Each structure stands twice: as C-alpha cells, then as structure tokens.
Amino acid sequence: MSKPNEESPEARLAALGLALPAAAAPVANYVPYMRTGNLLFVSGQLPVGANGVDPAHKGKLGASVSLEDGQTAARQAALNVLAQAKAAVGDLARLRAVRVGGYVNALPDFGQVPQVVNGASDLFAAVLGENGKHARFAVGVAQLPLDAAVEVEGIFEIVG
C-alpha cells in the first residue's frame, strides 16, 4: 500500500494522461494471470486497441513498424499487464515488479529490441515508482499472435 505522503500508482497514471484499460480476455486456452504464494505471473499481453481485440500496433520492427511505434506498442502492452495485475490483486500499490519480459516482432537484423522494450520498462517505473524497478529480458521473435508488434509479460511480488 502507498504511504500517506506517496502518490498512488493510479495518481501517477492520471498524471501521465493514462488510464488502465479493461483486463482483456485470453485469446486461447490459458489464464490471464496466476498467483502462487506472494508471486503474481501475468500472461503475455498484446498492445490491443480500443476494441479490445486487435492489436493497435501490428507488423515487424525494422520493416513496417518504427522504433517509436514499437515503444508505444510496448507501453500499451505494459498497461494491459497492469490491468491484469489490478484485476488479480485489486490495487496496484500492492505490487512490486520482479521481472518483465518483452517479445518484439522484428526482422532478424533489427538491433534495437531492448530500446523497444524500454517502452514497457519506463511505464512500470513511472507508474509503480521504486516498486517498478525490475529484472528484464527483451528478445526479437519471428512472429507474435495477431501479428502484434510487441508482447509483454510480468512477474510481480504482492507486497501489501
């Protein structure tokens, strides 16, 4: 939980001009999150658009998708991770990011995969403050579901 003097994650979201979307339903045979003990595993989330179905950013980095659009896609996917996490525990202030994984739909010679995933990492840090610092992996892949440009997953410790 936030201390009385600290800004809440929701207030930080609002200050960024952002709001959490509704938690998306799974598109296959899996659950959107799984809690075990004090750990919360959030399944990979796509940068789904306002319709909640199609990714807002489709295509490959290094081809039809720019670095900046990839970072925006990673940020949107991270918002969707936070939406799932809030659905799981009810309050973002109860979370500490442990590890974030970023998958980038990219051409084999695209060399800026980590910079794309920074869109997600920066959002977690901005929204969760100190609790948003995390370990991370960022990998380029040949394809993602629904031709999404990025997919982001997260592991969180439930602290409150």
Buried (B, 14 or more C-beta within 10 A) or exposed (E): EBEEEEEBBBEBBEEEEBEBBEBBEEEEEEEBBEEEEEEBBBBBBBBBBEEEEBBBBBBBBBEEBBBEBBBBBBBBBBBBBBBBBBBBBEBBBBBBBBEBBBBBBBEEEBEBBBBBBBBBBBBBBBBBBEBBBBEBEBEBEEEBEBBBBBBBBBBBBBEE
